[in-house]
């Protein structure tokens, strides 16, 4: 694996893991009152485009980061709808 791909995977891990505390807090407290629905919808749209871009470049780091972050974003959207 190339050094630049390793850097990409590390960056992907850090930026993706930034969403974990928000999802955890929403699950634990069963509250999403302070979570912006619009932000997560726009984020999800951007993530889908990043996944398409990553597939085009055949970049594992881009694909993995955005798929995992997408799962977290969808989780937050579902929680936002459930805990309205």
QUIWO-V621027 format. One line per field, one symbol per residue. burial: b if it has 24 or more other C-alpha atoms within 12 Angstrom, else e. Layout:
burial = ???
This chain:
burial = eeeeeeebbeebbeebeebeebbeebeeeeebeebeeeebeebbeebbebbeeeeeeebbbbbbbbbbbbbbbbbbbebbeeee
